[in-house]
């Protein structure tokens, strides 16, 4: 294939994805306070909730090896269980992020007994800063791509970042 054909193919691919009619949901102020988060890994959904009522639902991407609970560092799994949002990170390498309190005391104990590292730095975050968002948007919707984190779009993490307070409980279901 000649260089001109390769360049033409790249240009057409770029135009196809940049002209997509699918838009990210607009950022809105959430009308109810968020007091808990529910993640359903199998459905690839994260619900911000007020009590038992769903305030807003997001489509998510998970760790590259999403089936099963995270056990150790490098397994590319998203944890399962009950945690809290520990802190907000405005200087994240993934736009913005919220730190999830994985591993918990029980998981740390199991890791020590099993002589392995449980991993950590599990976040809810946006797209990587080093990749233009318009290129990442398509990939995000079809592929689990994180090392165990929960990923949403950049517009969505801005909304979540503003709505969720440190200490908010998060339940991650299989």
Buried (B, 14 or more C-beta within 10 A) or exposed (E): EEEEEEEEEEEEEEEEEEEEEEEEEEEEEBEBEBBBBBBBBEEBBBBBBBEEEEBBBBBBBBBBBBEEBBBBBEBBBBBBBEBBBBEBBEEBEBBBBBBBBBBBEEBEEBBEEEEBEBBBEBBBBBBBEEEEBEEBBBEBEEEBBBBBBBBBBBBBBBBBBBBBEEEBBBBBEE
